[in-house]
Amino acid sequence: MKLAGKNGLVLGASRGIGLATARALAARGVRLALTWYDWPEASEKMAEEFRTLEGDHLVARVDLRRPAEVEELARRMKEAFGNLHLLVNNIERGGMPVVHGSYQRQVNRRQWQREMETTLRAKWLVFEQCLPLLRAAEQAAVVNISSIAGMVGRSGPAGLLFNDGYAAANRGVSSFTETWARLGAPSVRVNEIMLGIIETRHGPGTRGWDLLTPGQKKELLDHTLLGRTGTTRDVVRAILFLLQDADFMTGTVIRLDGGYVLGADRVPPMPPGVV
């Protein structure tokens, strides 16, 4: 897919992965709808940045957990764009055990629900409303952003960063990816990037990472085969691959974790044998 002249929606565009993705797509000539909800200062800077760019981008504050607001977003995109070629489904809320502690704490009485509503249900609401716009395009692609929390849960070194509800929600995203790939075929491709420890996403630059001890950070890096955390650039390159180069790929999950999931089991030396 050639990106220039296409229409796209990037969720969570005010900072981190969403902002980096939006910048990369805009630089390639994509006209964008960009959503934000939290982080008003960062969101205002993002909105001002995209107002100065060519492309007539649409920036909107939307609570993606609310069906009526998602429906209104889809209506505005249909009015402004007519169709949608790209959807980067980058929305989540993950409570970190090292930050929030137990769900039993009074301050966390709605934390589980927030994680489920934002990480899982909001993705579904957005896709449901965007599917007619995606089908209206001759060729379209969706990228769901998820986490290896759906595989490892609250275990191992990452158990300090992945909460139970967040992990369960991310396990569900892969089910969506497969169902939506079937629904969208043949014109709408749907794939997923399952992230490990990434800067601004459980890694450096987050409150949770800063609360870890040097020993706990070392355990996480030792558990990662490549020995480092990921960058937003790593993620953006993977997103661009799925959008513009992976024309024969749908319903697939790419794990972008530096080998964290594999890291606990090393390959032993080959025994000499006895025969």
Backbone as CSV, one residue per row, in Angstrom:
resi,resn,N_x,N_y,N_z,CA_x,CA_y,CA_z,C_x,C_y,C_z
1,MET,0.839,-1.192,0.000,0.000,0.000,0.000,0.879,1.248,0.000
2,LYS,0.629,2.132,-0.939,1.301,3.418,-0.927,0.555,4.344,0.037
3,LEU,1.296,4.968,0.952,0.651,5.725,2.023,0.244,7.135,1.608
4,ALA,0.941,7.723,0.700,0.642,9.108,0.315,-0.789,9.228,-0.189
5,GLY,-1.492,10.202,0.356,-2.864,10.455,-0.057,-3.910,9.624,0.654
6,LYS,-3.486,8.748,1.569,-4.426,7.902,2.289,-4.969,8.625,3.523
7,ASN,-6.064,8.071,4.082,-6.676,8.588,5.304,-6.448,7.598,6.435
8,GLY,-6.069,8.116,7.613,-5.773,7.222,8.723,-6.271,7.743,10.051
9,LEU,-6.479,6.818,10.977,-6.855,7.132,12.357,-5.806,6.527,13.275
10,VAL,-5.223,7.368,14.131,-4.258,6.911,15.127,-4.804,7.266,16.506
11,LEU,-4.999,6.251,17.325,-5.484,6.475,18.685,-4.308,6.750,19.622
12,GLY,-4.597,7.458,20.713,-3.556,7.748,21.693,-2.419,8.551,21.103
13,ALA,-2.745,9.579,20.313,-1.744,10.272,19.509,-1.033,11.400,20.242
14,SER,-1.343,11.621,21.498,-0.775,12.793,22.177,0.664,12.599,22.622
15,ARG,1.105,11.332,22.730,2.462,11.095,23.246,2.900,9.681,22.899
16,GLY,4.167,9.406,23.171,4.697,8.055,23.055,4.547,7.454,21.669
17,ILE,4.130,6.209,21.638,4.010,5.459,20.383,3.001,6.096,19.442
18,GLY,1.867,6.550,19.968,0.854,7.156,19.118,1.361,8.400,18.422
19,LEU,2.053,9.260,19.158,2.578,10.496,18.563,3.656,10.184,17.531
20,ALA,4.565,9.275,17.854,5.624,8.914,16.909,5.040,8.317,15.634
21,THR,4.002,7.506,15.772,3.345,6.914,14.604,2.667,7.984,13.767
22,ALA,1.966,8.898,14.424,1.283,9.976,13.705,2.282,10.819,12.922
23,ARG,3.403,11.139,13.535,4.413,11.929,12.830,4.947,11.189,11.604
24,ALA,5.198,9.889,11.758,5.727,9.104,10.639,4.726,9.024,9.494
25,LEU,3.453,8.846,9.812,2.436,8.749,8.767,2.210,10.094,8.087
26,ALA,2.165,11.161,8.875,1.977,12.490,8.285,3.133,12.836,7.354
27,ALA,4.346,12.453,7.743,5.517,12.716,6.899,5.442,11.973,5.572
28,ARG,4.658,10.900,5.526,4.494,10.115,4.306,3.229,10.484,3.542
29,GLY,2.589,11.572,3.962,1.469,12.086,3.197,0.111,11.554,3.570
30,VAL,-0.022,10.989,4.766,-1.320,10.481,5.221,-2.087,11.601,5.910
31,ARG,-3.348,11.750,5.566,-4.235,12.687,6.268,-4.816,11.953,7.472
32,LEU,-4.688,12.536,8.656,-4.927,11.807,9.889,-6.068,12.369,10.726
33,ALA,-6.773,11.453,11.371,-7.599,11.769,12.530,-6.830,11.288,13.752
34,LEU,-6.672,12.155,14.735,-5.861,11.864,15.907,-6.700,12.087,17.156
35,THR,-6.733,11.087,18.035,-7.531,11.217,19.251,-6.648,11.350,20.471
36,TRP,-7.200,12.019,21.464,-6.544,12.115,22.767,-7.633,12.193,23.826
37,TYR,-7.229,11.926,25.063,-8.182,12.033,26.170,-7.495,12.552,27.427
38,ASP,-6.441,11.870,27.859,-5.664,12.299,29.017,-4.523,13.225,28.577
39,TRP,-3.696,13.625,29.535,-2.479,14.391,29.258,-2.792,15.659,28.453
40,PRO,-3.555,16.604,29.019,-3.981,17.782,28.252,-2.832,18.646,27.741
41,GLU,-1.746,18.782,28.508,-0.640,19.626,28.050,0.034,19.018,26.826
42,ALA,0.327,17.714,26.911,0.933,17.037,25.761,-0.012,17.049,24.571
43,SER,-1.311,16.906,24.833,-2.291,16.879,23.758,-2.374,18.218,23.050
44,GLU,-2.289,19.303,23.799,-2.337,20.623,23.185,-1.115,20.852,22.296
45,LYS,0.048,20.387,22.749,1.253,20.508,21.921,1.111,19.698,20.643
46,MET,0.555,18.495,20.766,0.339,17.667,19.582,-0.617,18.337,18.615
47,ALA,-1.724,18.843,19.143,-2.720,19.484,18.287,-2.119,20.680,17.565
48,GLU,-1.335,21.472,18.274,-0.714,22.643,17.659,0.277,22.220,16.575
49,GLU,1.035,21.151,16.834,1.988,20.658,15.844,1.292,20.253,14.554
50,PHE,0.183,19.535,14.660,-0.481,19.036,13.457,-1.333,20.101,12.775
51,ARG,-1.678,21.153,13.501,-2.374,22.271,12.848,-1.456,22.978,11.858
52,THR,-0.161,22.954,12.129,0.791,23.652,11.266,1.219,22.813,10.068
53,LEU,0.853,21.530,10.033,1.260,20.651,8.943,0.243,20.674,7.815
54,GLU,0.709,20.367,6.615,-0.204,20.199,5.500,-0.997,18.911,5.684
55,GLY,-2.201,18.892,5.161,-2.961,17.660,5.210,-4.338,17.768,5.829
56,ASP,-4.660,18.907,6.443,-5.999,19.094,6.999,-6.356,17.982,7.979
57,HIS,-5.481,17.787,8.965,-5.667,16.720,9.939,-6.795,17.074,10.918
58,LEU,-7.444,16.033,11.438,-8.536,16.169,12.401,-8.035,15.724,13.770
59,VAL,-8.072,16.608,14.756,-7.651,16.287,16.118,-8.871,16.406,17.023
60,ALA,-9.147,15.348,17.799,-10.375,15.337,18.598,-10.133,14.711,19.961
61,ARG,-10.731,15.323,20.984,-10.737,14.714,22.307,-11.912,13.751,22.375
62,VAL,-11.615,12.475,22.599,-12.648,11.445,22.581,-12.401,10.475,23.724
63,ASP,-13.431,10.209,24.504,-13.376,9.124,25.476,-13.801,7.858,24.735
64,LEU,-12.826,7.070,24.337,-13.079,5.914,23.482,-13.793,4.780,24.207
65,ARG,-14.057,4.951,25.491,-14.846,3.965,26.228,-16.339,4.205,26.070
66,ARG,-16.699,5.339,25.512,-18.112,5.730,25.420,-18.612,5.551,23.988
67,PRO,-19.561,4.647,23.764,-20.030,4.364,22.401,-20.482,5.600,21.638
68,ALA,-21.185,6.510,22.299,-21.696,7.680,21.586,-20.556,8.562,21.075
69,GLU,-19.479,8.678,21.834,-18.348,9.504,21.406,-17.585,8.847,20.265
70,VAL,-17.469,7.528,20.294,-16.818,6.823,19.193,-17.654,6.932,17.919
71,GLU,-18.961,6.817,18.066,-19.854,6.969,16.918,-19.735,8.356,16.316
72,GLU,-19.623,9.372,17.166,-19.475,10.738,16.677,-18.139,10.919,15.959
73,LEU,-17.084,10.294,16.474,-15.785,10.349,15.806,-15.883,9.755,14.405
74,ALA,-16.543,8.604,14.284,-16.702,7.974,12.972,-17.497,8.869,12.027
75,ARG,-18.519,9.528,12.553,-19.322,10.429,11.715,-18.465,11.572,11.200
76,ARG,-17.636,12.140,12.072,-16.779,13.255,11.661,-15.755,12.809,10.624
77,MET,-15.209,11.607,10.776,-14.249,11.110,9.788,-14.921,10.861,8.443
78,LYS,-16.130,10.320,8.479,-16.847,10.089,7.220,-17.110,11.405,6.511
79,GLU,-17.478,12.422,7.283,-17.761,13.733,6.704,-16.498,14.374,6.151
80,ALA,-15.389,14.234,6.887,-14.146,14.897,6.481,-13.366,14.115,5.435
81,PHE,-13.355,12.766,5.557,-12.491,11.937,4.718,-13.258,11.116,3.681
82,GLY,-14.445,10.669,4.036,-15.202,9.795,3.155,-14.930,8.326,3.373
83,ASN,-13.675,7.986,3.651,-13.310,6.597,3.929,-12.085,6.577,4.834
84,LEU,-11.599,5.381,5.120,-10.463,5.220,6.018,-9.602,4.080,5.474
85,HIS,-8.318,4.371,5.270,-7.400,3.357,4.761,-6.591,2.694,5.878
86,LEU,-6.363,3.425,6.968,-5.460,2.957,8.009,-6.065,3.190,9.388
87,LEU,-5.945,2.206,10.257,-6.340,2.348,11.657,-5.237,1.766,12.524
88,VAL,-4.653,2.595,13.370,-3.679,2.131,14.349,-4.382,2.151,15.702
89,ASN,-4.789,0.964,16.148,-5.636,0.797,17.328,-4.744,0.759,18.570
90,ASN,-4.268,1.935,18.935,-3.268,2.088,19.987,-3.911,2.755,21.208
91,ILE,-4.639,1.949,21.968,-5.255,2.485,23.179,-5.184,1.431,24.262
92,GLU,-4.808,1.859,25.455,-4.718,0.928,26.578,-4.686,1.715,27.874
93,ARG,-4.954,1.011,28.951,-4.680,1.522,30.294,-4.256,0.335,31.128
94,GLY,-3.004,0.389,31.578,-2.478,-0.729,32.337,-1.952,-0.298,33.690
95,GLY,-2.605,-0.713,34.753,-2.085,-0.438,36.078,-0.855,-1.289,36.360
96,MET,0.214,-0.675,36.818,1.427,-1.411,37.151,1.423,-1.760,38.630
97,PRO,1.643,-3.030,38.975,1.703,-3.387,40.396,2.700,-2.538,41.190
98,VAL,3.835,-2.211,40.578,4.839,-1.433,41.301,4.342,-0.015,41.590
99,VAL,3.369,0.462,40.808,2.801,1.795,41.012,1.534,1.727,41.854
100,HIS,0.603,0.858,41.451,-0.733,0.868,42.027,-0.908,-0.083,43.211
101,GLY,-0.084,-1.120,43.286,-0.299,-2.106,44.330,-1.512,-2.965,44.034
102,SER,-2.063,-3.560,45.078,-3.145,-4.526,44.928,-4.451,-3.873,44.477
103,TYR,-5.262,-4.647,43.764,-6.619,-4.207,43.425,-7.466,-3.998,44.677
104,GLN,-7.070,-4.594,45.788,-7.865,-4.498,47.009,-7.771,-3.118,47.669
105,ARG,-6.803,-2.319,47.262,-6.693,-0.971,47.827,-7.894,-0.125,47.391
106,GLN,-8.366,0.708,48.291,-9.550,1.522,48.012,-9.337,2.414,46.790
107,VAL,-8.121,2.941,46.615,-7.839,3.827,45.500,-7.954,3.099,44.164
108,ASN,-7.887,1.760,44.190,-7.940,0.960,42.958,-9.305,0.321,42.713
109,ARG,-10.347,0.805,43.358,-11.630,0.123,43.306,-12.190,0.024,41.889
110,ARG,-11.759,0.929,40.964,-12.226,0.852,39.564,-11.100,0.520,38.590
111,GLN,-9.934,0.176,39.121,-8.782,-0.011,38.249,-8.969,-1.179,37.277
112,TRP,-9.465,-2.305,37.759,-9.686,-3.471,36.901,-10.611,-3.097,35.736
113,GLN,-11.711,-2.411,36.058,-12.671,-2.030,35.025,-12.045,-1.083,34.015
114,ARG,-11.230,-0.131,34.485,-10.560,0.789,33.560,-9.664,0.037,32.590
115,GLU,-8.935,-0.939,33.107,-8.024,-1.705,32.251,-8.794,-2.475,31.188
116,MET,-9.904,-3.078,31.569,-10.714,-3.830,30.612,-11.411,-2.906,29.609
117,GLU,-12.001,-1.831,30.101,-12.744,-0.921,29.234,-11.841,-0.261,28.197
118,THR,-10.633,0.106,28.617,-9.756,0.866,27.734,-8.925,-0.037,26.840
119,THR,-8.307,-1.049,27.420,-7.388,-1.894,26.659,-8.111,-2.818,25.704
120,LEU,-9.318,-3.264,26.049,-10.013,-4.268,25.249,-11.281,-3.702,24.589
121,ARG,-12.232,-3.252,25.413,-13.535,-2.867,24.848,-13.425,-1.649,23.936
122,ALA,-12.598,-0.674,24.297,-12.480,0.519,23.452,-11.953,0.160,22.068
123,LYS,-11.012,-0.778,21.995,-10.541,-1.228,20.673,-11.705,-1.776,19.852
124,TRP,-12.547,-2.556,20.511,-13.705,-3.145,19.824,-14.666,-2.068,19.352
125,LEU,-14.962,-1.095,20.209,-15.876,-0.019,19.837,-15.359,0.731,18.619
126,VAL,-14.063,1.018,18.607,-13.487,1.770,17.496,-13.562,0.953,16.204
127,PHE,-13.181,-0.312,16.261,-13.205,-1.120,15.051,-14.623,-1.254,14.508
128,GLU,-15.589,-1.480,15.383,-16.977,-1.630,14.943,-17.458,-0.398,14.176
129,GLN,-17.112,0.782,14.675,-17.553,2.010,14.022,-16.739,2.322,12.770
130,CYS,-15.477,1.877,12.736,-14.606,2.196,11.609,-14.717,1.201,10.463
131,LEU,-15.245,0.007,10.720,-15.262,-1.016,9.679,-15.974,-0.553,8.402
132,PRO,-17.132,0.117,8.472,-17.744,0.600,7.224,-16.850,1.575,6.460
133,LEU,-16.118,2.431,7.180,-15.208,3.370,6.527,-14.022,2.638,5.913
134,LEU,-13.525,1.611,6.589,-12.425,0.819,6.055,-12.865,0.055,4.811
135,ARG,-14.066,-0.484,4.844,-14.582,-1.202,3.674,-14.835,-0.261,2.494
136,ALA,-15.082,1.000,2.801,-15.332,1.969,1.734,-14.072,2.305,0.956
137,ALA,-12.912,1.998,1.532,-11.640,2.189,0.833,-11.346,0.950,-0.010
138,GLU,-10.662,1.161,-1.121,-10.326,0.025,-1.993,-9.409,-0.963,-1.284
139,GLN,-8.539,-0.446,-0.411,-7.576,-1.262,0.312,-7.367,-0.614,1.672
140,ALA,-7.395,-1.399,2.749,-7.263,-0.831,4.085,-6.490,-1.785,4.982
141,ALA,-5.927,-1.216,6.072,-5.132,-2.027,6.998,-5.325,-1.527,8.420
142,VAL,-5.432,-2.473,9.338,-5.593,-2.190,10.758,-4.412,-2.809,11.503
143,VAL,-3.857,-2.061,12.457,-2.824,-2.595,13.345,-3.312,-2.456,14.782
144,ASN,-3.531,-3.583,15.436,-3.851,-3.589,16.866,-2.551,-3.611,17.661
145,ILE,-2.464,-2.757,18.659,-1.291,-2.748,19.541,-1.674,-3.443,20.841
146,SER,-0.909,-4.492,21.200,-1.164,-5.226,22.440,0.144,-5.396,23.200
147,SER,0.142,-6.266,24.181,1.296,-6.441,25.067,1.548,-7.916,25.347
148,ILE,2.817,-8.252,25.555,3.153,-9.614,25.976,2.586,-9.934,27.349
149,ALA,2.031,-8.933,28.029,1.322,-9.218,29.280,0.261,-10.281,29.062
150,GLY,-0.320,-10.307,27.863,-1.329,-11.316,27.551,-0.772,-12.722,27.519
151,MET,0.545,-12.852,27.398,1.185,-14.171,27.398,1.779,-14.528,28.754
152,VAL,2.471,-13.561,29.379,3.219,-13.879,30.602,2.448,-13.552,31.874
153,GLY,1.422,-12.696,31.768,0.662,-12.340,32.959,1.530,-11.679,34.020
154,ARG,1.109,-11.805,35.255,1.858,-11.206,36.369,2.845,-12.243,36.906
155,SER,3.851,-12.554,36.065,4.844,-13.552,36.451,6.219,-13.097,36.004
156,GLY,7.243,-13.637,36.646,8.607,-13.304,36.279,8.930,-11.850,36.574
157,PRO,10.058,-11.361,36.062,10.450,-9.968,36.339,9.401,-8.956,35.899
158,ALA,8.676,-9.242,34.808,7.670,-8.297,34.311,6.420,-8.273,35.168
159,GLY,6.311,-9.177,36.135,5.157,-9.179,37.021,5.026,-7.911,37.845
160,LEU,6.109,-7.144,37.951,6.039,-5.852,38.638,5.404,-4.772,37.768
161,LEU,5.317,-5.037,36.452,4.837,-4.032,35.501,3.474,-4.353,34.907
162,PHE,3.073,-5.641,34.895,1.833,-6.059,34.245,0.802,-6.474,35.282
163,ASN,-0.303,-5.756,35.317,-1.367,-6.083,36.253,-2.251,-7.208,35.700
164,ASP,-2.999,-7.871,36.579,-3.819,-9.014,36.183,-4.885,-8.642,35.154
165,GLY,-5.620,-7.556,35.400,-6.663,-7.149,34.477,-6.096,-6.737,33.129
166,TYR,-4.988,-6.029,33.150,-4.319,-5.610,31.923,-3.863,-6.826,31.118
167,ALA,-3.303,-7.820,31.809,-2.858,-9.037,31.136,-4.035,-9.777,30.509
168,ALA,-5.126,-9.909,31.247,-6.305,-10.597,30.723,-6.879,-9.864,29.519
169,ALA,-6.914,-8.528,29.585,-7.430,-7.744,28.463,-6.579,-7.960,27.220
170,ASN,-5.263,-7.991,27.376,-4.384,-8.169,26.230,-4.483,-9.570,25.644
171,ARG,-4.787,-10.569,26.465,-5.026,-11.905,25.929,-6.211,-11.869,24.955
172,GLY,-7.199,-11.029,25.252,-8.375,-10.938,24.398,-8.134,-10.230,23.082
173,VAL,-7.113,-9.363,23.010,-6.877,-8.607,21.782,-6.568,-9.539,20.611
174,SER,-5.815,-10.599,20.866,-5.465,-11.521,19.778,-6.691,-12.225,19.219
175,SER,-7.680,-12.466,20.059,-8.937,-13.030,19.567,-9.619,-12.045,18.628
176,PHE,-9.624,-10.763,18.997,-10.174,-9.739,18.120,-9.440,-9.710,16.779
177,THR,-8.113,-9.776,16.842,-7.324,-9.688,15.611,-7.745,-10.757,14.617
178,GLU,-7.940,-11.972,15.094,-8.319,-13.065,14.197,-9.748,-12.903,13.687
179,THR,-10.659,-12.521,14.574,-12.055,-12.320,14.155,-12.160,-11.185,13.155
180,TRP,-11.481,-10.084,13.411,-11.569,-8.926,12.533,-10.903,-9.188,11.188
181,ALA,-9.851,-10.007,11.178,-9.232,-10.360,9.897,-10.237,-11.103,9.014
182,ARG,-11.039,-11.966,9.634,-12.080,-12.677,8.884,-13.172,-11.714,8.403
183,LEU,-13.565,-10.794,9.280,-14.610,-9.838,8.924,-14.158,-8.899,7.808
184,GLY,-12.910,-8.495,7.855,-12.427,-7.496,6.912,-12.042,-8.034,5.554
185,ALA,-11.736,-9.319,5.472,-11.235,-9.894,4.222,-12.262,-9.727,3.092
186,PRO,-11.793,-9.530,1.867,-10.388,-9.509,1.459,-9.757,-8.121,1.405
187,SER,-10.536,-7.057,1.581,-9.993,-5.712,1.338,-9.385,-5.067,2.577
188,VAL,-9.746,-5.550,3.759,-9.250,-4.953,5.004,-8.373,-5.969,5.716
189,ARG,-7.079,-5.673,5.800,-6.159,-6.549,6.528,-6.103,-6.111,8.000
190,VAL,-6.021,-7.076,8.896,-5.943,-6.781,10.341,-4.810,-7.602,10.938
191,ASN,-3.825,-6.916,11.521,-2.703,-7.578,12.175,-2.448,-6.939,13.535
192,GLU,-1.559,-7.552,14.285,-1.335,-7.142,15.682,0.157,-7.108,15.980
193,ILE,0.568,-6.108,16.754,1.928,-6.043,17.279,1.849,-6.183,18.787
194,MET,2.461,-7.248,19.306,2.464,-7.535,20.737,3.785,-7.016,21.319
195,LEU,3.684,-5.967,22.113,4.874,-5.271,22.592,5.416,-5.861,23.884
196,GLY,6.745,-5.843,23.991,7.408,-6.148,25.246,7.628,-4.869,26.042
197,ILE,8.779,-4.757,26.664,9.106,-3.571,27.476,9.648,-2.499,26.538
198,ILE,8.865,-1.450,26.346,9.171,-0.393,25.381,9.252,0.941,26.124
199,GLU,10.164,1.795,25.688,10.195,3.131,26.284,8.826,3.783,26.120
200,THR,8.363,4.456,27.124,7.039,5.074,27.251,5.926,4.051,27.416
201,ARG,6.217,2.739,27.300,5.198,1.693,27.483,5.813,0.628,28.393
202,HIS,5.718,0.839,29.707,6.261,-0.032,30.737,7.777,0.049,30.882
203,GLY,8.462,0.736,29.985,9.912,0.820,30.031,10.402,2.188,30.461
204,PRO,11.633,2.549,30.082,12.190,3.862,30.429,11.259,4.990,30.022
205,GLY,11.173,5.987,30.886,10.277,7.106,30.635,8.919,6.951,31.264
206,THR,8.693,5.837,31.969,7.427,5.636,32.660,7.641,5.693,34.169
207,ARG,6.591,6.011,34.865,6.664,6.089,36.328,7.040,4.740,36.939
208,GLY,6.470,3.673,36.392,6.755,2.350,36.928,8.210,1.969,36.795
209,TRP,8.800,2.252,35.632,10.209,1.922,35.422,11.088,2.653,36.426
210,ASP,10.767,3.909,36.674,11.576,4.705,37.602,11.470,4.212,39.044
211,LEU,10.411,3.470,39.366,10.256,2.944,40.718,10.990,1.619,40.930
212,LEU,11.433,0.994,39.848,12.160,-0.265,39.981,13.567,-0.026,40.518
213,THR,14.058,-0.981,41.266,15.434,-0.904,41.742,16.386,-1.251,40.594
214,PRO,17.673,-0.884,40.707,18.631,-1.302,39.679,18.649,-2.811,39.479
215,GLY,18.502,-3.565,40.553,18.481,-5.019,40.432,17.276,-5.519,39.668
216,GLN,16.124,-4.917,39.901,14.901,-5.324,39.193,14.992,-4.982,37.700
217,LYS,15.563,-3.830,37.369,15.761,-3.481,35.961,16.716,-4.466,35.294
218,LYS,17.756,-4.835,36.005,18.723,-5.800,35.450,18.052,-7.145,35.178
219,GLU,17.181,-7.576,36.075,16.470,-8.837,35.861,15.641,-8.784,34.578
220,LEU,14.973,-7.661,34.349,14.174,-7.517,33.134,15.050,-7.571,31.883
221,LEU,16.191,-6.890,31.920,17.075,-6.879,30.758,17.751,-8.233,30.567
222,ASP,18.106,-8.904,31.680,18.698,-10.234,31.565,17.714,-11.240,30.989
223,HIS,16.429,-11.004,31.226,15.384,-11.892,30.731,15.094,-11.649,29.247
224,THR,15.580,-10.530,28.712,15.343,-10.140,27.320,16.553,-10.543,26.486
225,LEU,16.364,-11.390,25.511,17.497,-11.942,24.768,18.379,-10.864,24.155
226,LEU,17.792,-9.786,23.688,18.586,-8.732,23.069,19.189,-7.770,24.078
227,GLY,18.855,-7.923,25.354,19.527,-7.185,26.406,19.204,-5.713,26.487
228,ARG,18.082,-5.304,25.917,17.685,-3.889,25.991,16.177,-3.774,25.929
229,THR,15.681,-2.608,26.279,14.268,-2.320,26.078,14.064,-1.791,24.666
230,GLY,12.822,-1.809,24.202,12.526,-1.327,22.863,12.333,0.174,22.831
231,THR,12.389,0.725,21.637,12.207,2.157,21.435,10.927,2.402,20.638
232,THR,10.446,3.630,20.688,9.289,3.979,19.867,9.625,3.815,18.389
233,ARG,10.882,4.048,18.024,11.294,3.861,16.621,11.132,2.405,16.203
234,ASP,11.491,1.471,17.084,11.281,0.056,16.783,9.814,-0.219,16.464
235,VAL,8.933,0.352,17.269,7.504,0.096,17.104,6.989,0.731,15.819
236,VAL,7.374,1.975,15.555,6.902,2.663,14.361,7.337,1.917,13.103
237,ARG,8.562,1.422,13.088,9.035,0.673,11.907,8.186,-0.578,11.684
238,ALA,7.802,-1.253,12.771,6.952,-2.443,12.635,5.563,-2.064,12.138
239,ILE,5.013,-0.970,12.647,3.700,-0.506,12.194,3.736,-0.170,10.705
240,LEU,4.764,0.548,10.269,4.868,0.910,8.860,4.981,-0.331,7.979
241,PHE,5.710,-1.328,8.451,5.813,-2.575,7.686,4.436,-3.194,7.482
242,LEU,3.657,-3.283,8.550,2.337,-3.908,8.436,1.393,-3.094,7.559
243,LEU,1.522,-1.782,7.596,0.620,-0.942,6.816,0.971,-0.943,5.332
244,GLN,2.243,-0.828,5.004,2.580,-0.573,3.605,3.257,-1.732,2.880
245,ASP,3.805,-2.694,3.605,4.576,-3.745,2.944,3.987,-5.149,3.076
246,ALA,3.120,-5.373,4.057,2.655,-6.739,4.365,1.324,-7.028,3.681
247,ASP,1.294,-6.903,2.357,0.033,-7.031,1.630,-0.557,-8.439,1.665
248,PHE,0.261,-9.442,1.994,-0.239,-10.824,2.040,-0.304,-11.325,3.486
249,MET,-0.437,-10.417,4.422,-0.451,-10.778,5.837,-1.725,-10.247,6.480
250,THR,-2.491,-11.125,7.094,-3.653,-10.702,7.878,-3.935,-11.742,8.951
251,GLY,-4.468,-11.283,10.076,-4.742,-12.166,11.201,-3.495,-12.626,11.928
252,THR,-2.395,-11.919,11.763,-1.101,-12.332,12.295,-0.695,-11.474,13.482
253,VAL,-0.008,-12.097,14.432,0.537,-11.390,15.585,2.058,-11.372,15.474
254,ILE,2.634,-10.172,15.472,4.079,-10.005,15.515,4.462,-9.673,16.950
255,ARG,5.361,-10.462,17.518,5.815,-10.193,18.887,7.086,-9.351,18.826
256,LEU,6.992,-8.131,19.326,8.102,-7.178,19.306,8.568,-6.975,20.743
257,ASP,9.357,-7.921,21.236,9.698,-7.923,22.659,11.170,-8.156,22.931
258,GLY,11.997,-8.116,21.892,13.422,-8.342,22.100,13.753,-9.730,22.604
259,GLY,12.791,-10.635,22.509,13.004,-11.995,22.995,12.690,-12.188,24.461
260,TYR,11.900,-11.280,25.052,11.587,-11.430,26.477,10.875,-12.751,26.754
261,VAL,9.871,-13.079,25.948,9.088,-14.290,26.204,9.971,-15.545,26.165
262,LEU,10.998,-15.528,25.353,11.892,-16.683,25.239,13.012,-16.686,26.265
263,GLY,13.225,-15.560,26.920,14.452,-15.358,27.664,14.687,-16.244,28.864
264,ALA,13.631,-16.804,29.455,13.832,-17.606,30.670,14.495,-18.936,30.370
265,ASP,14.349,-19.440,29.163,14.885,-20.757,28.809,16.041,-20.595,27.834
266,ARG,17.246,-20.865,28.315,18.439,-20.793,27.457,18.741,-22.179,26.909
267,VAL,19.480,-22.213,25.822,19.818,-23.483,25.193,21.076,-24.055,25.838
268,PRO,21.014,-25.260,26.425,22.202,-25.823,27.079,23.194,-26.340,26.048
269,PRO,24.441,-26.545,26.461,25.410,-27.182,25.536,24.935,-28.566,25.142
270,MET,25.309,-28.975,23.951,24.950,-30.306,23.489,25.702,-31.374,24.293
271,PRO,24.991,-32.323,24.933,25.665,-33.393,25.663,26.525,-34.235,24.730
272,PRO,27.569,-34.880,25.255,28.446,-35.681,24.400,27.791,-36.947,23.866
273,GLY,26.719,-37.409,24.543,26.079,-38.663,24.120,26.794,-39.879,24.700
274,VAL,26.160,-41.044,24.593,26.730,-42.270,25.216,26.857,-43.416,24.202
275,VAL,26.474,-43.193,22.932,26.590,-44.298,21.960,27.680,-43.998,20.945
